[in-house]
Amino acid sequence: MAALPPRKRPGKHHHGDLRRALIDAALRTIEREGVAAVTTRALARQLGVSHAAPGHHFRDREALLIEVAAEGFRAFAEALEVATREREDPEELIVAIGRTYVRFACAHAPHLEVMFSRTVHEHARSAALEQEAQRAYRVLTGAVEALAAARPEIQAPIQEVAFSFWSLVHGMSILWSDGLPSGPDSALCALGRATGTSGVEALELAAERALRRAIAGMGRGRSGKTGTAPVAATRSRSGRVIADRPDPRPPPRPTPVRPRPSPTSRRP
């Protein structure tokens, strides 16, 4: 996982590190109260500097949030590139991206909130932010292009497939950050009990399973069949179930049953 700059504790800051201090203070505020609570005046009070001091580094609140978002996308893109660097199988590329996505989202929730904030993207005009965001997205679209090249049955447009995969793992990440139901009867806890995982590890595994099922079901509509392919458990050396993959065996054919003639249809 790519490392973000370490956050510094609030306190007195000289001019040389005020920029970093403002970013860190903004992230703490987002973590506690959300993006809407971030203002440069409030951050200046937290850091013990004049209200005008943040203006030497960020012209306004939006400029500060753009920098937070760009920093997040930069680290996110690096994490995706590292996760996919040593993999060649297209399905494994998609799975690695999904696992990395939810892991990053759980570890850097304040960054994620700003990265996908409507306020930032509707009002911001930043080449640096757009460049980092596209860099991360190209990792996903590149993996989808490789998957489509390896599986001719996948006829959907690349952008459509990429968006569906992105929506799947992003939705899981948001549910987690918003307090995903975690009681003993929840789906995530049930998965954890079955696989010996918990917390973020269980969430990563859930994302992997969902992506593998989505990949297995792609293109099946062309033959008139619906649903997903059967899955087979994948176990670690210790025997613990760690994931599931599409079962390469064809599903068993149903035995035809001939209807019995009714008594009224028999001739005397």
N, C-alpha and C positions, 0 to 999 in steps of 0.2 A: 504494500500500500504506500503510495506516495505521501511523503510527510508534508504537512502544512507548517508554516512558521509557528514556533511555539508561542502561546499566548503569555503575555507578561501580566503580572499582578498589578492592580491599580495602584497608583502612587504618583509621586512627582516625576515628571519627565522633562528632560531638556529638549531643546529645539530639534536635535538630531534624530530622536526616535519618537517624536510626537505622531508622525504619520502612522507608524506601526501601532502605537498606543491607541489611536483613534479607531483603527480597524478592530483591535482586540476588544475595546470597550463596546463597540457596536455589536460584535458577536455575542458578548455576554448579555447585552440588552435583548438581543433577538432570542437568545436561549430562555430568558426569563419572561419576556413580555411580548415578543413577536416583532416583526419588521416595522409595524406602524409606530412603535414606541421610540424608534431611533430618531433623534434630532441632534444637530451639531451643538446646540446650546446645552442640552442635557449632558452630552458627552464631555463638553468642556468643563462643566461643573464637576463631573465625576473625576476628571483628571487634574483639577485644580489649576486650570489655565484660563485665560481671558476668553470671552465669547468670540472674539475676533481671531484667536489663534488657529482654530481649525481651518479657517479660510486660506491660510498660507499653504495648505496641502490639498484641500478639497474645496472647490468653489461653492458647493452646497451639499445638501443631504443626498441628492441623487448621485452625485459624483462619488461620494463615499460608498454608497450601496453598489454602484457599478464596480468599484475596485474589489469589494468583498465578493461579488459574483464572479468576476474575472479570476480572482485568486482561487475560488472554489473550482471553477471549470478547468483551470490550469492543472491543479492537483488531481482532479478527476480524470482528465485525459491521460495524464502520466500513469495513473493507476491502471487504467484500461489497457494502455500500451504495454505495460509491464506484464499484465495478466495474460495477454494474448501473444506475447513475443515468441514463446517456445512451442506454440500449438499450431498444428497444420490442419487437423480434421475440422471441417466447418462446424459440425454440431458442437464439438468441444470448445470452439471459439465462442459460439453463442452462449454456452453454459458458463464459461469463464467470465464473460461480460456481465451476465446476469448476477452471478455470485459477487463479483466486484462491485456492481451497482448497489446492491442492498447493503453490503458491508460498508461502503463509503457513506451511504446515506445514514446509516445508524451511527457511525462514528463522527459524522460532521453535519448533524441536523441543522444547525444555524446557517451554515454555508448553503445547504440544499434549499432552505426556505427562501434565501435571497436569489439563488441561481435560477429558480423557476418562479420568481415573483412576477405577477402581472404588472405591478407598478414599475419595476425595473425595465422590463422588456417593452412596455408600451411607451414609456417616456424617455428611455435612454437611447442615445445614439453614440455608441462606442465601438470603434473598429477593433480594439483589443478584446472587448467582451465577445463580440461576434466571432472573432478569430478563434478564441479558446473554446467557445461553445461548439463551433463547427468542427474543430479538431477532435473533440470527444465524440461527436455524432458520426464522424467519418470512420471511427473504429467500428461502430455498430454496422453501418451500411456496408463497409468492406467485408465484414463477416457474413452478412446476409447475401452479398453478391457471390461469395465463395460457396455458400450453401446452395444457392440457386443453380450455380454452374455444376455442382456435383449431383444435383437432384433435378433432372429435367421435368419431373412431375409438378414441380413448384412453378406455377404460371402467374402468380400474383405479382404486381409491380414491386420492385425492390423497396421503394419508400413505404409502401403499404405494409409490407412484412416487417420492416424495421420499426415502423410506428406501433404495430401490434406487440412486438417483443418489448419495446420500450415501455409501452403503457402497462404491460403486465408487471414488470419488475418495479416500475415507478409506483404503481398502485400499492404493491406490497410494502414498499418503503414508507409511503405516506401513512398507510394504516399502522405500521409499527411506530412511527414517530408521533402519531396522534393518539397512541394508546390502544394498540391492537388488543382485542379481547384475549386475555391470557389466563382465564380460569381453567380449572381442571378438565372441563368439558370442551374447551376450545379446540379448533382444528390443529393449531400449532402445538399445543401441549400433547395432543394425541399423536402427532407426528414425532414429537420429541421422545415420548415413551416408547414408540415403536422402533426408533432408530438410535436411542441412547444419546440424543442431542438435546440442546436447550438454547434459549435466547437467540442471539444472532446466528449461531451455527444452524439452529433449526430453521430459521428464516431463510438462510442461504440454501439449505436443502430443499425447502418448499419452492423456492424460485427455480432451482435446477429441475425439479420434477415437473413443474408447470411448463417450463420451456421445452423439455424433452417431449412432453405430451403434445404440445402445440406443434412442434416440428414433425412428430410422428403422424399427426392428423392432416398435415398440409398436402393438398393435391388429391385427397381421397374422393372428393366430390365428383371428379371427372368420370369415375366408374359407376357412379350412382350410389356409392356407399357413404354412410355418414358415421360420425363418431370418431374416436381416437383408436389408434392401434393398441393391442394388448401390451402390457409392460411386464418386464421381468426384473426381479430384484438383482442389484449388484452389491456384492458383499466385499468387505475388506478382508485382509488376511486373517484377522481375528474372527471372522464370521459375522461381524455386525453389518446390518444393512446400511449402506451409505447413499444409495441413489437408485433410481430405476431407469431402465433404458427400454426402447421399443423391442418387443420380443420378435426375433427374426422368423420364428416359426409361423406358418399360416394358421389362421384360426380354424378349428375343426368344423367340418361341414355338418350341418344338421341332418339327422337320419329322416328321410321322407316317410311320412305316415299316410297310409292310404285310408280314406274314409270308409267306414263300414256301411253297407247298405241298410237303410232303415227297414223295419218289418213291413211297412206299408208298400214299399217298392218291390217286394218279392211277389212273384206270380204264384197263384195256387197250383 
